[in-house]
Structures are given as C-alpha cells and as structure tokens.
Amino acid sequence: MGFVIHCGWNSTLEAIIAGVPMVTWPVSAEQFYNEKLVTGTLNIGVRIGVQVGAALVGDRVKKDAIEKAIMEDKEAEELRSRARKLGDMAKSAVEEGGSSHSDFNAFIEELKSKNSIKPSRTPVVEQK
C-alpha cells in the first residue's frame, strides 16, 4: 500500500501517521519543500520527477515515471519498513505518556494557570 500525494502538509502528516510510503507529485508552493522532507530526509517517498509547479506548465507526469516509482524489490520493502516505523513513532507520541501528549497537557495546564490571573481593565475611551 502507498499514497500518491501532492505533498500538502496535512496529507503528508496523514501518510506519515498511517505509516505508508508516498509517491510524491508536488504541484506548487511549499509542496516541493515537503517533497524534499519525504524523499530525502525521512526517505519514505519516491519522486516521480515533477520539477516545476503545475500552474506554470500543467500537471503532467508520464506513465513510466509512476510505474518506476511503484517498485517491488528490496528497496521498496525498506521504504515501506521505514514508513511503518515512522508511523509507529508518530502514534506513540500522541498516546498517553508520549511526548506530544505530555507537551499538549503541559500547554493546557499553562493556559489554565494564566486564566486564573485576572487581567487588568483598561479604561475605555469614548470617541466622538
């Protein structure tokens, strides 16, 4: 299983959490940076060769680029394994005791403590 993705941030995070490898097909803006994260840094995706935004040249990718990206060999299994491992790490971070879970609870507690402090009232100046 995998995900053909334009590399928008929300979809990228969803794919990471799902633990699936990605075939990247960026269209514009920050999607090219997100693609570099997925294919280079995290190494859980395969580029299909898009170099410039679709708004400039149209959204065209050749069939053989997609076929090449959907590989079935040792390299593909390693990619899937890394994607599953990263997905497991992301899930454990939001479980009770995980880093994101703990940080979020600390954030809520900080907001609660700030709420108990009464803000000073500034006099309202009427305009004529």
N, CA, C and O atoms as a GROMACS GRO file, in nm:
protein
  512
    1MET      N    1   0.084  -0.117   0.000
    1MET     CA    2   0.000   0.000   0.000
    1MET      C    3   0.089   0.124   0.000
    1MET      O    4   0.199   0.121   0.056
    2GLY      N    5   0.043   0.230  -0.062
    2GLY     CA    6   0.115   0.356  -0.067
    2GLY      C    7   0.018   0.468  -0.095
    2GLY      O    8  -0.103   0.447  -0.103
    3PHE      N    9   0.072   0.588  -0.110
    3PHE     CA   10  -0.011   0.707  -0.125
    3PHE      C   11   0.053   0.796  -0.231
    3PHE      O   12   0.167   0.839  -0.215
    4VAL      N   13  -0.019   0.824  -0.339
    4VAL     CA   14   0.024   0.924  -0.437
    4VAL      C   15  -0.020   1.058  -0.381
    4VAL      O   16  -0.138   1.079  -0.355
    5ILE      N   17   0.076   1.147  -0.362
    5ILE     CA   18   0.049   1.267  -0.284
    5ILE      C   19   0.107   1.392  -0.351
    5ILE      O   20   0.215   1.386  -0.410
    6HIS      N   21   0.035   1.503  -0.341
    6HIS     CA   22   0.083   1.632  -0.390
    6HIS      C   23   0.176   1.699  -0.288
    6HIS      O   24   0.234   1.803  -0.317
    7CYS      N   25   0.189   1.640  -0.173
    7CYS     CA   26   0.280   1.687  -0.067
    7CYS      C   27   0.229   1.812   0.006
    7CYS      O   28   0.309   1.891   0.056
    8GLY      N   29   0.098   1.829   0.012
    8GLY     CA   30   0.043   1.929   0.102
    8GLY      C   31   0.072   1.883   0.244
    8GLY      O   32   0.080   1.763   0.269
    9TRP      N   33   0.086   1.975   0.336
    9TRP     CA   34   0.132   1.939   0.470
    9TRP      C   35   0.035   1.844   0.541
    9TRP      O   36   0.079   1.746   0.601
   10ASN      N   37  -0.096   1.870   0.536
   10ASN     CA   38  -0.191   1.784   0.606
   10ASN      C   39  -0.186   1.642   0.552
   10ASN      O   40  -0.183   1.546   0.630
   11SER      N   41  -0.187   1.626   0.422
   11SER     CA   42  -0.182   1.492   0.363
   11SER      C   43  -0.049   1.423   0.393
   11SER      O   44  -0.046   1.302   0.414
   12THR      N   45   0.058   1.499   0.395
   12THR     CA   46   0.188   1.442   0.428
   12THR      C   47   0.186   1.388   0.570
   12THR      O   48   0.233   1.276   0.594
   13LEU      N   49   0.133   1.465   0.664
   13LEU     CA   50   0.124   1.417   0.802
   13LEU      C   51   0.034   1.295   0.814
   13LEU      O   52   0.065   1.201   0.888
   14GLU      N   53  -0.078   1.294   0.741
   14GLU     CA   54  -0.168   1.179   0.743
   14GLU      C   55  -0.097   1.054   0.694
   14GLU      O   56  -0.112   0.947   0.753
   15ALA      N   57  -0.020   1.065   0.588
   15ALA     CA   58   0.053   0.950   0.534
   15ALA      C   59   0.160   0.902   0.631
   15ALA      O   60   0.180   0.782   0.647
   16ILE      N   61   0.229   0.995   0.694
   16ILE     CA   62   0.331   0.958   0.792
   16ILE      C   63   0.267   0.882   0.908
   16ILE      O   64   0.315   0.776   0.948
   17ILE      N   65   0.158   0.936   0.962
   17ILE     CA   66   0.091   0.871   1.075
   17ILE      C   67   0.035   0.735   1.035
   17ILE      O   68   0.035   0.642   1.115
   18ALA      N   69  -0.013   0.723   0.910
   18ALA     CA   70  -0.064   0.596   0.862
   18ALA      C   71   0.049   0.496   0.836
   18ALA      O   72   0.024   0.376   0.821
   19GLY      N   73   0.172   0.545   0.830
   19GLY     CA   74   0.287   0.458   0.809
   19GLY      C   75   0.296   0.402   0.669
   19GLY      O   76   0.342   0.290   0.649
   20VAL      N   77   0.252   0.481   0.570
   20VAL     CA   78   0.257   0.433   0.432
   20VAL      C   79   0.360   0.513   0.352
   20VAL      O   80   0.377   0.633   0.375
   21PRO      N   81   0.429   0.447   0.259
   21PRO     CA   82   0.522   0.520   0.173
   21PRO      C   83   0.446   0.606   0.073
   21PRO      O   84   0.328   0.583   0.046
   22MET      N   85   0.515   0.705   0.019
   22MET     CA   86   0.450   0.801  -0.069
   22MET      C   87   0.517   0.809  -0.206
   22MET      O   88   0.639   0.797  -0.217
   23VAL      N   89   0.436   0.830  -0.308
   23VAL     CA   90   0.483   0.866  -0.441
   23VAL      C   91   0.451   1.015  -0.451
   23VAL      O   92   0.334   1.054  -0.454
   24THR      N   93   0.555   1.097  -0.457
   24THR     CA   94   0.535   1.242  -0.446
   24THR      C   95   0.512   1.306  -0.582
   24THR      O   96   0.580   1.275  -0.680
   25TRP      N   97   0.414   1.397  -0.586
   25TRP     CA   98   0.373   1.466  -0.707
   25TRP      C   99   0.336   1.609  -0.670
   25TRP      O  100   0.218   1.646  -0.677
   26PRO      N  101   0.435   1.691  -0.630
   26PRO     CA  102   0.404   1.828  -0.587
   26PRO      C  103   0.351   1.913  -0.702
   26PRO      O  104   0.382   1.889  -0.819
   27VAL      N  105   0.270   2.011  -0.666
   27VAL     CA  106   0.207   2.099  -0.765
   27VAL      C  107   0.256   2.242  -0.751
   27VAL      O  108   0.286   2.307  -0.852
   28SER      N  109   0.265   2.293  -0.628
   28SER     CA  110   0.303   2.434  -0.612
   28SER      C  111   0.351   2.461  -0.470
   28SER      O  112   0.346   2.375  -0.383
   29ALA      N  113   0.397   2.582  -0.451
   29ALA     CA  114   0.432   2.641  -0.322
   29ALA      C  115   0.524   2.551  -0.240
   29ALA      O  116   0.624   2.501  -0.291
   30GLU      N  117   0.489   2.532  -0.112
   30GLU     CA  118   0.574   2.459  -0.018
   30GLU      C  119   0.575   2.309  -0.044
   30GLU      O  120   0.651   2.236   0.020
   31GLN      N  121   0.492   2.262  -0.134
   31GLN     CA  122   0.485   2.118  -0.161
   31GLN      C  123   0.619   2.063  -0.208
   31GLN      O  124   0.650   1.947  -0.181
   32PHE      N  125   0.698   2.142  -0.277
   32PHE     CA  126   0.830   2.097  -0.322
   32PHE      C  127   0.925   2.080  -0.204
   32PHE      O  128   1.009   1.990  -0.204
   33TYR      N  129   0.912   2.166  -0.102
   33TYR     CA  130   0.993   2.152   0.019
   33TYR      C  131   0.949   2.029   0.097
   33TYR      O  132   1.032   1.954   0.148
   34ASN      N  133   0.818   2.007   0.107
   34ASN     CA  134   0.766   1.890   0.176
   34ASN      C  135   0.812   1.762   0.106
   34ASN      O  136   0.841   1.662   0.171
   35GLU      N  137   0.818   1.767  -0.028
   35GLU     CA  138   0.866   1.652  -0.103
   35GLU      C  139   1.010   1.620  -0.064
   35GLU      O  140   1.046   1.503  -0.047
   36LYS      N  141   1.094   1.723  -0.050
   36LYS     CA  142   1.234   1.701  -0.010
   36LYS      C  143   1.241   1.635   0.128
   36LYS      O  144   1.325   1.549   0.151
   37LEU      N  145   1.153   1.675   0.218
   37LEU     CA  146   1.149   1.613   0.350
   37LEU      C  147   1.114   1.465   0.339
   37LEU      O  148   1.180   1.380   0.399
   38VAL      N  149   1.011   1.435   0.262
   38VAL     CA  150   0.962   1.297   0.248
   38VAL      C  151   1.063   1.208   0.176
   38VAL      O  152   1.088   1.095   0.219
   39THR      N  153   1.120   1.257   0.067
   39THR     CA  154   1.206   1.172  -0.016
   39THR      C  155   1.352   1.175   0.027
   39THR      O  156   1.425   1.078   0.008
   40GLY      N  157   1.397   1.286   0.084
   40GLY     CA  158   1.537   1.299   0.122
   40GLY      C  159   1.562   1.274   0.269
   40GLY      O  160   1.630   1.178   0.305
   41THR      N  161   1.508   1.358   0.353
   41THR     CA  162   1.535   1.350   0.497
   41THR      C  163   1.475   1.224   0.559
   41THR      O  164   1.546   1.148   0.625
   42LEU      N  165   1.345   1.203   0.540
   42LEU     CA  166   1.278   1.088   0.601
   42LEU      C  167   1.296   0.960   0.520
   42LEU      O  168   1.289   0.849   0.574
   43ASN      N  169   1.320   0.976   0.391
   43ASN     CA  170   1.340   0.863   0.300
   43ASN      C  171   1.225   0.763   0.306
   43ASN      O  172   1.246   0.642   0.320
   44ILE      N  173   1.102   0.816   0.296
   44ILE     CA  174   0.982   0.731   0.296
   44ILE      C  175   0.896   0.758   0.173
   44ILE      O  176   0.778   0.723   0.170
   45GLY      N  177   0.957   0.820   0.071
   45GLY     CA  178   0.883   0.851  -0.050
   45GLY      C  179   0.971   0.842  -0.173
   45GLY      O  180   1.094   0.841  -0.164
   46VAL      N  181   0.905   0.837  -0.288
   46VAL     CA  182   0.973   0.830  -0.417
   46VAL      C  183   0.922   0.943  -0.505
   46VAL      O  184   0.802   0.962  -0.519
   47ARG      N  185   1.015   1.019  -0.563
   47ARG     CA  186   0.978   1.128  -0.654
   47ARG      C  187   0.938   1.070  -0.790
   47ARG      O  188   0.992   0.969  -0.834
   48ILE      N  189   0.843   1.136  -0.854
   48ILE     CA  190   0.809   1.094  -0.991
   48ILE      C  191   0.859   1.194  -1.094
   48ILE      O  192   0.826   1.182  -1.212
   49GLY      N  193   0.938   1.291  -1.050
   49GLY     CA  194   1.008   1.375  -1.145
   49GLY      C  195   0.951   1.511  -1.174
   49GLY      O  196   1.000   1.578  -1.264
   50VAL      N  197   0.850   1.555  -1.103
   50VAL     CA  198   0.796   1.689  -1.125
   50VAL      C  199   0.898   1.791  -1.075
   50VAL      O  200   0.946   1.781  -0.962
   51GLN      N  201   0.932   1.888  -1.159
   51GLN     CA  202   1.034   1.986  -1.124
   51GLN      C  203   0.979   2.127  -1.099
   51GLN      O  204   1.036   2.203  -1.020
   52VAL      N  205   0.866   2.163  -1.165
   52VAL     CA  206   0.811   2.297  -1.152
   52VAL      C  207   0.661   2.287  -1.126
   52VAL      O  208   0.598   2.185  -1.153
   53GLY      N  209   0.605   2.396  -1.073
   53GLY     CA  210   0.464   2.398  -1.038
   53GLY      C  211   0.369   2.378  -1.156
   53GLY      O  212   0.399   2.417  -1.269
   54ALA      N  213   0.256   2.315  -1.128
   54ALA     CA  214   0.156   2.286  -1.231
   54ALA      C  215   0.096   2.414  -1.289
   54ALA      O  216   0.054   2.415  -1.405
   55ALA      N  217   0.091   2.520  -1.210
   55ALA     CA  218   0.034   2.645  -1.259
   55ALA      C  219   0.115   2.700  -1.376
   55ALA      O  220   0.062   2.774  -1.460
   56LEU      N  221   0.243   2.663  -1.382
   56LEU     CA  222   0.330   2.714  -1.487
   56LEU      C  223   0.330   2.626  -1.612
   56LEU      O  224   0.335   2.677  -1.723
   57VAL      N  225   0.326   2.494  -1.593
   57VAL     CA  226   0.343   2.404  -1.707
   57VAL      C  227   0.232   2.300  -1.722
   57VAL      O  228   0.233   2.224  -1.818
   58GLY      N  229   0.140   2.295  -1.632
   58GLY     CA  230   0.037   2.190  -1.637
   58GLY      C  231   0.079   2.072  -1.552
   58GLY      O  232   0.197   2.056  -1.521
   59ASP      N  233  -0.016   1.991  -1.516
   59ASP     CA  234   0.008   1.880  -1.423
   59ASP      C  235   0.024   1.751  -1.502
   59ASP      O  236  -0.069   1.671  -1.510
   60ARG      N  237   0.142   1.730  -1.561
   60ARG     CA  238   0.164   1.613  -1.645
   60ARG      C  239   0.280   1.529  -1.591
   60ARG      O  240   0.388   1.581  -1.564
   61VAL      N  241   0.255   1.401  -1.578
   61VAL     CA  242   0.358   1.307  -1.539
   61VAL      C  243   0.342   1.187  -1.631
   61VAL      O  244   0.231   1.140  -1.656
   62LYS      N  245   0.453   1.137  -1.681
   62LYS     CA  246   0.447   1.023  -1.772
   62LYS      C  247   0.418   0.893  -1.696
   62LYS      O  248   0.459   0.875  -1.581
   63LYS      N  249   0.348   0.804  -1.764
   63LYS     CA  250   0.308   0.676  -1.708
   63LYS      C  251   0.428   0.598  -1.654
   63LYS      O  252   0.420   0.539  -1.547
   64ASP      N  253   0.538   0.597  -1.728
   64ASP     CA  254   0.654   0.519  -1.685
   64ASP      C  255   0.717   0.572  -1.557
   64ASP      O  256   0.779   0.496  -1.484
   65ALA      N  257   0.702   0.702  -1.529
   65ALA     CA  258   0.754   0.758  -1.404
   65ALA      C  259   0.678   0.702  -1.285
   65ALA      O  260   0.737   0.672  -1.182
   66ILE      N  261   0.547   0.688  -1.299
   66ILE     CA  262   0.466   0.631  -1.191
   66ILE      C  263   0.495   0.482  -1.177
   66ILE      O  264   0.509   0.432  -1.065
   67GLU      N  265   0.505   0.411  -1.289
   67GLU     CA  266   0.536   0.267  -1.283
   67GLU      C  267   0.671   0.243  -1.215
   67GLU      O  268   0.685   0.150  -1.136
   68LYS      N  269   0.769   0.327  -1.245
   68LYS     CA  270   0.901   0.313  -1.184
   68LYS      C  271   0.895   0.340  -1.033
   68LYS      O  272   0.963   0.274  -0.954
   69ALA      N  273   0.813   0.437  -0.994
   69ALA     CA  274   0.800   0.472  -0.852
   69ALA      C  275   0.734   0.362  -0.771
   69ALA      O  276   0.764   0.345  -0.653
   70ILE      N  277   0.644   0.287  -0.834
   70ILE     CA  278   0.575   0.178  -0.764
   70ILE      C  279   0.656   0.052  -0.785
   70ILE      O  280   0.619  -0.037  -0.863
   71MET      N  281   0.767   0.045  -0.715
   71MET     CA  282   0.860  -0.064  -0.734
   71MET      C  283   0.830  -0.179  -0.640
   71MET      O  284   0.770  -0.159  -0.534
   72GLU      N  285   0.868  -0.297  -0.677
   72GLU     CA  286   0.851  -0.416  -0.594
   72GLU      C  287   0.986  -0.486  -0.585
   72GLU      O  288   1.010  -0.583  -0.656
   73ASP      N  289   1.073  -0.438  -0.499
   73ASP     CA  290   1.203  -0.501  -0.478
   73ASP      C  291   1.247  -0.476  -0.335
   73ASP      O  292   1.169  -0.428  -0.254
   74LYS      N  293   1.371  -0.510  -0.305
   74LYS     CA  294   1.423  -0.493  -0.170
   74LYS      C  295   1.417  -0.347  -0.126
   74LYS      O  296   1.385  -0.317  -0.011
   75GLU      N  297   1.450  -0.257  -0.218
   75GLU     CA  298   1.447  -0.114  -0.187
   75GLU      C  299   1.306  -0.069  -0.147
   75GLU      O  300   1.289   0.012  -0.055
   76ALA      N  301   1.205  -0.120  -0.215
   76ALA     CA  302   1.066  -0.085  -0.184
   76ALA      C  303   1.028  -0.136  -0.046
   76ALA      O  304   0.960  -0.066   0.029
   77GLU      N  305   1.071  -0.256  -0.011
   77GLU     CA  306   1.040  -0.311   0.121
   77GLU      C  307   1.106  -0.229   0.231
   77GLU      O  308   1.048  -0.209   0.338
   78GLU      N  309   1.228  -0.182   0.207
   78GLU     CA  310   1.297  -0.097   0.304
   78GLU      C  311   1.222   0.035   0.322
   78GLU      O  312   1.210   0.086   0.434
   79LEU      N  313   1.173   0.091   0.212
   79LEU     CA  314   1.096   0.215   0.216
   79LEU      C  315   0.969   0.194   0.299
   79LEU      O  316   0.936   0.277   0.384
   80ARG      N  317   0.898   0.085   0.274
   80ARG     CA  318   0.776   0.056   0.350
   80ARG      C  319   0.806   0.035   0.498
   80ARG      O  320   0.731   0.079   0.585
   81SER      N  321   0.916  -0.032   0.525
   81SER     CA  322   0.956  -0.057   0.664
   81SER      C  323   0.984   0.074   0.738
   81SER      O  324   0.939   0.092   0.851
   82ARG      N  325   1.058   0.165   0.672
   82ARG     CA  326   1.086   0.297   0.733
   82ARG      C  327   0.957   0.374   0.756
   82ARG      O  328   0.940   0.439   0.860
   83ALA      N  329   0.864   0.368   0.659
   83ALA     CA  330   0.736   0.440   0.672
   83ALA      C  331   0.656   0.383   0.789
   83ALA      O  332   0.599   0.460   0.867
   84ARG      N  333   0.652   0.250   0.803
   84ARG     CA  334   0.579   0.189   0.917
   84ARG      C  335   0.641   0.230   1.050
   84ARG      O  336   0.570   0.262   1.145
   85LYS      N  337   0.775   0.228   1.056
   85LYS     CA  338   0.844   0.264   1.180
   85LYS      C  339   0.815   0.410   1.218
   85LYS      O  340   0.788   0.439   1.334
   86LEU      N  341   0.820   0.499   1.120
   86LEU     CA  342   0.791   0.640   1.146
   86LEU      C  343   0.645   0.658   1.190
   86LEU      O  344   0.617   0.738   1.279
   87GLY      N  345   0.554   0.585   1.128
   87GLY     CA  346   0.413   0.589   1.167
   87GLY      C  347   0.395   0.543   1.311
   87GLY      O  348   0.319   0.604   1.386
   88ASP      N  349   0.464   0.435   1.349
   88ASP     CA  350   0.456   0.386   1.487
   88ASP      C  351   0.509   0.490   1.585
   88ASP      O  352   0.452   0.510   1.693
   89MET      N  353   0.618   0.557   1.547
   89MET     CA  354   0.674   0.662   1.633
   89MET      C  355   0.576   0.777   1.650
   89MET      O  356   0.559   0.830   1.760
   90ALA      N  357   0.511   0.816   1.541
   90ALA     CA  358   0.414   0.927   1.547
   90ALA      C  359   0.296   0.890   1.635
   90ALA      O  360   0.248   0.972   1.713
   91LYS      N  361   0.248   0.767   1.622
   91LYS     CA  362   0.134   0.722   1.705
   91LYS      C  363   0.171   0.717   1.852
   91LYS      O  364   0.092   0.758   1.937
   92SER      N  365   0.291   0.668   1.883
   92SER     CA  366   0.331   0.660   2.023
   92SER      C  367   0.349   0.799   2.085
   92SER      O  368   0.332   0.815   2.206
   93ALA      N  369   0.382   0.899   2.003
   93ALA     CA  370   0.399   1.035   2.055
   93ALA      C  371   0.268   1.094   2.105
   93ALA      O  372   0.268   1.176   2.197
   94VAL      N  373   0.155   1.053   2.047
   94VAL     CA  374   0.027   1.110   2.088
   94VAL      C  375  -0.047   1.022   2.189
   94VAL      O  376  -0.151   1.062   2.241
   95GLU      N  377   0.004   0.902   2.216
   95GLU     CA  378  -0.057   0.817   2.317
   95GLU      C  379  -0.024   0.870   2.456
   95GLU      O  380   0.069   0.949   2.472
   96GLU      N  381  -0.101   0.828   2.554
   96GLU     CA  382  -0.076   0.871   2.691
   96GLU      C  383   0.068   0.840   2.731
   96GLU      O  384   0.114   0.726   2.717
   97GLY      N  385   0.138   0.941   2.780
   97GLY     CA  386   0.279   0.926   2.816
   97GLY      C  387   0.374   0.962   2.703
   97GLY      O  388   0.493   0.978   2.726
   98GLY      N  389   0.323   0.976   2.581
   98GLY     CA  390   0.407   1.014   2.468
   98GLY      C  391   0.444   1.161   2.474
   98GLY      O  392   0.382   1.238   2.547
   99SER      N  393   0.545   1.200   2.397
   99SER     CA  394   0.596   1.337   2.404
   99SER      C  395   0.492   1.441   2.363
   99SER      O  396   0.478   1.542   2.431
  100SER      N  397   0.419   1.419   2.255
  100SER     CA  398   0.317   1.516   2.213
  100SER      C  399   0.202   1.522   2.312
  100SER      O  400   0.150   1.629   2.340
  101HIS      N  401   0.163   1.407   2.364
  101HIS     CA  402   0.056   1.401   2.464
  101HIS      C  403   0.096   1.480   2.588
  101HIS      O  404   0.018   1.560   2.639
  102SER      N  405   0.218   1.457   2.636
  102SER     CA  406   0.267   1.527   2.756
  102SER      C  407   0.280   1.676   2.731
  102SER      O  408   0.241   1.758   2.815
  103ASP      N  409   0.336   1.713   2.616
  103ASP     CA  410   0.353   1.856   2.584
  103ASP      C  411   0.219   1.926   2.573
  103ASP      O  412   0.204   2.039   2.619
  104PHE      N  413   0.120   1.860   2.511
  104PHE     CA  414  -0.011   1.920   2.497
  104PHE      C  415  -0.076   1.940   2.634
  104PHE      O  416  -0.135   2.045   2.660
  105ASN      N  417  -0.066   1.840   2.720
  105ASN     CA  418  -0.122   1.854   2.855
  105ASN      C  419  -0.053   1.966   2.932
  105ASN      O  420  -0.119   2.041   3.005
  106ALA      N  421   0.078   1.979   2.917
  106ALA     CA  422   0.151   2.088   2.984
  106ALA      C  423   0.104   2.223   2.931
  106ALA      O  424   0.092   2.318   3.007
  107PHE      N  425   0.078   2.231   2.801
  107PHE     CA  426   0.028   2.354   2.740
  107PHE      C  427  -0.109   2.390   2.798
  107PHE      O  428  -0.134   2.506   2.831
  108ILE      N  429  -0.198   2.292   2.809
  108ILE     CA  430  -0.332   2.316   2.866
  108ILE      C  431  -0.320   2.363   3.010
  108ILE      O  432  -0.390   2.456   3.050
  109GLU      N  433  -0.234   2.301   3.088
  109GLU     CA  434  -0.215   2.342   3.228
  109GLU      C  435  -0.162   2.484   3.237
  109GLU      O  436  -0.202   2.560   3.326
  110GLU      N  437  -0.072   2.520   3.147
  110GLU     CA  438  -0.020   2.656   3.147
  110GLU      C  439  -0.130   2.756   3.114
  110GLU      O  440  -0.138   2.863   3.175
  111LEU      N  441  -0.215   2.723   3.018
  111LEU     CA  442  -0.326   2.811   2.984
  111LEU      C  443  -0.422   2.825   3.102
  111LEU      O  444  -0.472   2.934   3.130
  112LYS      N  445  -0.448   2.717   3.172
  112LYS     CA  446  -0.536   2.722   3.289
  112LYS      C  447  -0.477   2.813   3.396
  112LYS      O  448  -0.550   2.890   3.458
  113SER      N  449  -0.346   2.805   3.417
  113SER     CA  450  -0.283   2.888   3.519
  113SER      C  451  -0.287   3.036   3.479
  113SER      O  452  -0.302   3.123   3.565
  114LYS      N  453  -0.274   3.064   3.352
  114LYS     CA  454  -0.280   3.203   3.304
  114LYS      C  455  -0.422   3.257   3.318
  114LYS      O  456  -0.441   3.376   3.343
  115ASN      N  457  -0.521   3.172   3.301
  115ASN     CA  458  -0.660   3.212   3.308
  115ASN      C  459  -0.700   3.252   3.450
  115ASN      O  460  -0.792   3.330   3.469
  116SER      N  461  -0.629   3.198   3.551
  116SER     CA  462  -0.664   3.230   3.688
  116SER      C  463  -0.617   3.370   3.728
  116SER      O  464  -0.662   3.423   3.830
  117ILE      N  465  -0.528   3.429   3.651
  117ILE     CA  466  -0.481   3.565   3.676
  117ILE      C  467  -0.579   3.661   3.610
  117ILE      O  468  -0.605   3.652   3.490
  118LYS      N  469  -0.633   3.751   3.689
  118LYS     CA  470  -0.730   3.847   3.638
  118LYS      C  471  -0.658   3.954   3.556
  118LYS      O  472  -0.565   4.018   3.605
  119PRO      N  473  -0.701   3.974   3.432
  119PRO     CA  474  -0.639   4.080   3.352
  119PRO      C  475  -0.678   4.217   3.405
  119PRO      O  476  -0.790   4.237   3.453
  120SER      N  477  -0.586   4.311   3.395
  120SER     CA  478  -0.618   4.446   3.440
  120SER      C  479  -0.713   4.509   3.339
  120SER      O  480  -0.702   4.485   3.218
  121ARG      N  481  -0.805   4.588   3.388
  121ARG     CA  482  -0.902   4.651   3.299
  121ARG      C  483  -0.848   4.787   3.258
  121ARG      O  484  -0.809   4.868   3.343
  122THR      N  485  -0.847   4.810   3.133
  122THR     CA  486  -0.804   4.938   3.078
  122THR      C  487  -0.928   5.022   3.055
  122THR      O  488  -1.025   4.974   2.996
  123PRO      N  489  -0.927   5.147   3.100
  123PRO     CA  490  -1.045   5.229   3.078
  123PRO      C  491  -1.074   5.248   2.928
  123PRO      O  492  -0.983   5.266   2.847
  124VAL      N  493  -1.200   5.244   2.895
  124VAL     CA  494  -1.241   5.262   2.757
  124VAL      C  495  -1.255   5.412   2.730
  124VAL      O  496  -1.322   5.483   2.806
  125VAL      N  497  -1.193   5.459   2.625
  125VAL     CA  498  -1.202   5.600   2.588
  125VAL      C  499  -1.305   5.610   2.477
  125VAL      O  500  -1.294   5.547   2.372
  126GLU      N  501  -1.407   5.690   2.503
  126GLU     CA  502  -1.510   5.705   2.401
  126GLU      C  503  -1.462   5.804   2.295
  126GLU      O  504  -1.398   5.905   2.325
  127GLN      N  505  -1.495   5.772   2.170
  127GLN     CA  506  -1.462   5.861   2.061
  127GLN      C  507  -1.586   5.940   2.023
  127GLN      O  508  -1.697   5.888   2.028
  128LYS      N  509  -1.567   6.065   1.985
  128LYS     CA  510  -1.679   6.149   1.947
  128LYS      C  511  -1.685   6.169   1.800
  128LYS      O  512  -1.775   6.238   1.750
   0.00000   0.00000   0.00000
